[in-house]
Amino acid sequence: MIRYTMFLRRKSILHSIDPRSKIILSLFLFTVCIFFNKPIYIGVMFLSLIVFLKAFGKIEIKKTLSFLKPMLPFVIMIMLLWILLGSEKGNVIYQIWKLKIKDVNIEMAIAMGFRVLAMILSTFLLLMTTEQRDLVLALVKMKLPYEYGLTIAIALRYVPTLASLAVSITDAQKARGLELEKGNILEKIKKYVPILVPLIVKSIQLAQELAIAIETRAFGKPNRTFYRDLKFKFKDLVFLSVAVIFFVICLYLRIKGYGVLDI
Amino acid sequence: MLKVENLCYEYESGFKLKNINFEVKGGESIGIIGENGSGKTTLVKNLIGLLRPKSGRVLLNGEDASKMSVAEIARTIGFVFQNPDNQIFASSVKEEVSFGPQNLKMDKIEEIVNDVLKKTDLFKYKESHPFKLSGGEKQRLALASILVMNPKILVLDEPTSGLDLRNARKLIEIVKNLQKEGRTLILISHDMELVSDLCERIILMKSGEIIADGGIKDIFDDSNLLEKTRLDLPEIAKLSKILEFGVVFDPEELYRKWRASND
């Protein structure tokens, strides 16, 4: 079954925190990932993020890993590129024809693998613990124009609708004998036409109907009010303060040269 | 012709089809009815190979359907999806209808397409763009697109939903002609008038199970069953039951019974 949203409903501290604080924390974590490139530093950070999600977000480790699993081919590709085409420095530990595998590049590849995973996880942290509507509301509260916020909300809202429509269309065409698995690459691409045409037509119809529906409900009138509101509480302030302290410590370590490989 | 033995299916969401058993003989007309979410469409998707049973089996003319592709099954069971817009992609009605036979590598396609277009009263629109057809014509186009593959069993999912009376009557007339040809009909519908008009046997589903399988009059006469499944009988059947004439669908028959009781 296809998952359309990454949000996992739990009763946890992380879920109850104001999404604006979580957006800032995500940005901090993302930036900190770039600070260090020693495998031990970035590896510890990655593992800490998993534990942090379990402890404060009640997200099971198995669940977190299942979200990361589809990213693995991408991570492995980055690691391989580093191993094969990394720095000129370091000692050669193995040579295949003209390709020299060096110790420093292996170290760097491990660090890059952890870095990409930690970067992904810092974004997932936000998406797994924040409902889409709250995320959009937070962005609007952070001065993103409402029209853009609504556009993001609609785009996120229609992912499941369009995915389910694509499944229905594929089923309908399969019932008419369409076999997507057969044929060479060109034939396979051509076979997607009977799926893409109805999908595009229906999407345009949906967009037109939606545009009319929101216009009839006074969309675009200035100074709108909100049914739901976000309130920045004391615990959000504490959370944000801890995030800022964490970021400052990491920045200090980086300036002092800790956690950085000499390549 | 079609035999379902101990079929079980389970979605990741937890919804299950539990131990489904039934047999369909050639030329039969069966209505699969039940509330939304009772498993009607899931069952049919298992029959046509879009979903594969977790256990149990579907036998088509004695052969295990699990060894057949969806396209192979489509030669015997034709499934007309509820929403015709989900399958239209070609630039003319004749192209749209010829899609299935081309996939199944059938011979004399033009001849078959013309024949089916005549049967479904669409021949005059042969060169028209399918998107320009009315709702009723599109529904007949969806039927033609399946009929053209000459399946022995025709499965219709809510075929008259959203159609005006004239177009619904036209479609029913076409289906009745197909029944006269000896084609087996499986109808999924909430419209009890339609079910009573087209089917002589009912498979009643609730929460993924078949809770009744029998003659339409026997099932509509079972007050306990009707209460349990909140089935809404056709108005004429309600009236005939109030008048204590049993279940009657034909107005003339009801009139005769009423006259006889008065005499």
Interface residues (C-beta under 8 A of the other chain):
Chain A: M1 L165 S168 I169 D171 A172 Q173 K174 A175 R176 G177 L178 E179 V193 P194 I195 L196 V197 P198 V201 K202 Q205
Chain B: Y11 E12 S13 K45 I48 L50 S69 V70 A71 A74 G78 F79 F81 N83 D85 N86 Q87 I88 F89 F99 G100 N103 L104 F131 S145 I146 M149
